[in-house]
Amino acid sequence: MRFLIPLLCGAAVLTACTTTPDPGPVFDNENGKELTCLSHQPQAPGPRYTDEAMRSTGETLSLLRYYTVHGRKPFCDGKTPTDTDKQWAQLYVTLGADRANVTALLG
């Protein structure tokens, strides 16, 4: 029994050190529907978009396409962009896309 406790503690530490960090939310591209207005993003971008090592080409392209096609449209609720919406729009620009497509979102 003396040896079992240190072994279990060591396993817990090893597991904690090798666990993959939470990649964060997936951008809500509204499933590629034909849109006349935008919905607000419920969560800010996480490492899945901001950490190059965690980026998925498909997810990044989905984000880029969404704002390229729809970024100039108003929000469906008539409200202004939230801080979260602005973070996604800034990420779009940071990824190298045309700021003109999200100027209204960034202010």
N, C-alpha and C positions, 0 to 999 in steps of 0.2 A: 504494500500500500504506500510506503514511503516513496517509492519510485514512480508510482502512478500519477501523483499530483504534479511533480515537476514536468512529467511528460505531457500531461494535459495542458498545463500552462504554456509550455513551449509550442504546442500545436496551435493554441489560440493566438499567440503572438505571430507565428508564421502565417496563419490565415489572415490576420489583420494586415500584415505587411504585403501580402500578395493579392489582396482584393482589388479589383478594378474600380477606379473611382466612378461615381455616378455621372453618366454623360449629360444629364439634364434633359429638359423637355425637347420634344420634336416640334419643329415649326409647323403651325397649323396652316396648311396651304389650301384649306377648304376643299380638299379632295379633287382639285382640278376642275371644279364646277365653272360654268360660265358666269362670271360675276359682274354685277353692275355697281357694287360697292364693297368696301372692306369690312371685315370683322376685326375687333381688337384681339391682339395676341394675349393669351391668359398668363403666360410665364415668360420671363426674360431668357435670352439665349444662354446656354450653358456650354460646358467643354466640348460637347459633340460638334459645336460650330466654332468655338473660339480657340480650341487647342488643336493645332495642326495634326498632332499624332492621333487624335480621336475623330477627325473629320471623315465623314462618309461622302464620297463624290455624289451619290444619288440624292442625299438629303441636302447637300449644299446647292446642287443644281436646282432642286425643287424650290428652295428659298429664292435663288436668283431669278428663276423664271417667274415666280409669283409677283415679285416687285417690278420686274421688267414689263410684264403684261398689265398688272393692276395697280402699281404703286402711285399712279396719278389720280386714282379714284377716291371719292370721299368715303368716310365711314358710314355704314348703314344707319347707325344711331344718330348721325348728325353731329356727333361730338368731335372734339379735337383728339389728336393722338395722345395716348398715355405715355408715361416714361418708358414703359415696356415696349410699346410700339416704336418709340424713337430708338431704343437700343437695337431692335431688329433692323430698322432702316439704316442705322449707322453701320451695323455689321455688313449689310448689303454693299455699302460704299467701301468699307474696309476690305471686302473680298475683291474689290476692283471693278465693281459695276458703276454705271453712270448715275451720278448723284441727281441729275435732272429728273430721274424717274421717282425719286423719293423726297424731293425738295419740300413739298408740302408737309410731309411727315416730320422732317427735321426742323422746319421753321427757318 
